[in-house]
Amino acid sequence: MAEEIPNQTTTTTQEEEEVLVNDVPEPNKTETLVPLEQKDPHPEPEKMKPVEETVTLETHLSKPNADNSTTHDKDKVPDSGSFKEESTKLSDLPDNENKALQDLKQLIQDALNKHEFSSPPSPPPKEEKPTTLDADKEQPHEEQQSSEPSTDAAAPAPAEPPQLAKTDEEEQVATKTEEDEVEKKEEVKETTEVVDAAATAAAAAVPPSVDDDGAKTVEAIEETVVAVSSSVTVTQPAEEKVSEAEKVKDEASPPLQPEEVSIWGIPLLADGRSDVILLKFLRARDFKVKDAFAMIKNTIRWRKEFKMDELMEENLGDDLEKVVYMNGFDKEGHPVCYNIYGEFQNKELYKKTFSDEEKRDKFLRWRIQFLEKSIRKLDFNPGGICTIVQVNDLKNSPGPGKWELRQATKQALQLLQDNYPEFVAKQVFINVPWWYLAVNRMISPFLTQRTKSKFVFAGPSKSTETLLRYIAAEQLPVKYGGLSKNGDFGNTDAVTEITLRPAAKHTVEFPVTEKCLLSWELRVIGWEVSYGAEFVPSTEGSYTVIVQKTRKVASSEEPVLCNSFNISEPGKVVLTIDNPSSKKKKLLYRLKTKPSPSD
C-alpha cells in the first residue's frame, strides 16, 4: 500500500477531481505541517513599515460575505469547476433528457399496472432438453406388450444398434422418430384388428338364434372398439376446450388496479416530486432508460428485503451521534453532514461497533437509518434542495490497518452507490493524512466517475479555508474555523470576513447612535495577532473608554473572543487587529445590539 503513495505532495487523481493536499506529509517524514502561505513566491521582508487599514461598519455589514470575498480573489482556494449540480426543473432539461424521463415514466407505469414491483424476481429460464415425446409416451405401452406371453416380441431389438452405429447422429434421431411413428400406427392398427377379430369370432360363435346374453357380448365388444378408436383422436380437442375455458375466465375477471410504490416517502408517478427522483436514477445511469429502470427495480426490491419501514422505527441507540451528525447548511442551502472518523480512536467504541459481523451489520443499519431520516427532510419539488454536502474529517482517523472499519466503509459505500443515486452535492475530505491517498485508490474503483467528480481533498492547514469556501462562517462549527456554536449568536446572524494583510494593522469600526448593549464576537484563523477594543464617543472632549486592552492572542487560546459594551452616548466601537507576521490572515466577526440594561 505504501508503494502507491505519490512522491509529490500535491496530487490530482482525476481531471474532474478537486484535490488540495498541498501540505500532506510523505510517509517517511515527520508530520510537521508547513502552511502554504509561507511558500509565497514573493514574500514581503520581515522588517517593513506597518500599514494601517480602517474598516467601517457600513462598508462590511451592508454586504456581508459579498464584497469581502471578491476583494481578494487571489487568496481564495482555486475553484476547479469540476461539477455543477444540474437543475431538477423539467423546463430546464434538454430534449433528449426530457424524452428519456418520459420513457422511464412509461416503463414504470407499465410495471405498476402489472404489479412487477411487488412480485418476486422471475427465476432464470430452464434449459430445454430435446425429448422424443412419442417415444416416451409409447414406452409404457411397449413394456406392456413385451410382458405378453409371446417371447419373440423383443427379439429383433438387438439387431438395431449395429445399423444405427453406421449413420450420423442426426440420421439416428430422424430414423428413430420415423420408426416410432410407424410403430405407433402399426400398434393402433393391430389393436383395432385384434378387437375386430374378437368381435368376428364372437359373432361366429353365436348361433343364428342369439339369446340375450350373446347380444350383450357383441355390444360390449363393439363398445370396446369405439373406446379404443376414440382414445386416439379425442385428446387434442379436449385441450383446446380447456384453453378456451381459461381464456373466457381471464376475460371475465376484473383488471388489477395499479400497485402503489413509494420511495423515500414519495409515491412513484404521483406528482412532480417523483420526476425529481426519477431524474436521479437517470443521471446515475447516464440517461440510459433501461438501466435506470433496472436500478429502480433493484432499489425497491432491496428496500423491501432491508425492511426499510421497520428500520425507520427501530431504536439503534445514540453511541454514534458524535461520529455522524447534521449541522447547518452550505452557501447554496444544502444540509451539511459531518462524518468524524477520529472518534473511532476510542478503542471501546471501535470494538463495540466493528468487532464482529453482527456489530458491523448494526452499524450499517444505523448509518442507513440516519441517511433515510436526513433524506426525508429534503425538498423534492422541482427546483428544491434535494442533495446533501458531506464533510469527512480524517483527523486522527484509524489507519489503513483497521480491517474492520475498511470493510464496513466499503460495504456502506456500495449500498449507497447502488440505492441512493445523486444525493451528494459535494464530498469534502479535510485533514487528509498521507495514507488516505492509498486507501482512496482502493475505494475509487467502486465509485462512478460522476461521484468522483464531486470530491474535494484538503490537508490539515488548508481545511478551514476549504470549508469556508463552501460553508458560511455562521454555519460552520467552531472546531472547523467557523462561528457556529451555542450562545447569544445563532446561525442566522451573518458573519463578515476580512483578509488581514501581512505586517499590517487593521481597524474595524461599529458606529452607534443610541443607547444600547453592543455585543460582538470575532476570531482570526490561526490567531498569533494582537487584538484590542475601545469606545470612542462622538461628543468632543469626551474620553475614550478601553473595552479590551491590546494583547497578543496565541493560537492555543479560545478560538472565538466575545465582548460586549453598554453604550450610553453616541460614538463608535473600534476593534484593532495587528498582524505582525509575513503571511495573510482571515478575520471573522459579527455583532448585534440589544436594549440597554438601564432602559
Buried (B, 14 or more C-beta within 10 A) or exposed (E): EEEEBBEEBEBBBEEBBBBBBBBBBEEEEEEEBEBBBEEEEEEEEEEEEEEEEEBBBEBBBEBBBEEBBEEBEEEEBEEBEBBEBEEBBBEEBEEEBEEBBEBBBEBBEEBBEEEBBBEEEEEEEEEEEEEEEBBEEBEEEBEEBEEEEEEEEEEEEEEEEEEBEEEEEEEBBEBBEEEBEEBBEEBBEEBBEEBEEEBEEBEEEBEEEEEEEBEEBBEEBEEEBEEBBEEEEEEEEEEEEEEEEEEEEEEEEEEEEBBEBEBBEBEBBEEBBBBBBBBBBBBBBEBBBEBBBBBBBEBBBEBEEBEBEEBEEEEBEEBBEEBBBBBBBBEEEBBBBBBBBBBBEEEEBBEBBBEEEEBBEBBBBBBBBBBBEBBEEBEBBBBBBBBBBBBBBBBEBBEBEBEBBBEBBEBBBEBBBEBBBBBBBBBBBBBBBBBBBBBBBEBBEEBEEBBBBBBBBBBBBBBBBBBBBBBBBBBBBBBBBBBBBEEEBEBEBBBBBBBBBBBBBBBBBBBBEEBBBBBBBBBBBBBBBBBBBBBBBEEEEEEEBEBBEEEEBEEEEEBBBEBBBEBEEBBBBBBBBBBBBBBBBBBBBBBBBEEBEEE
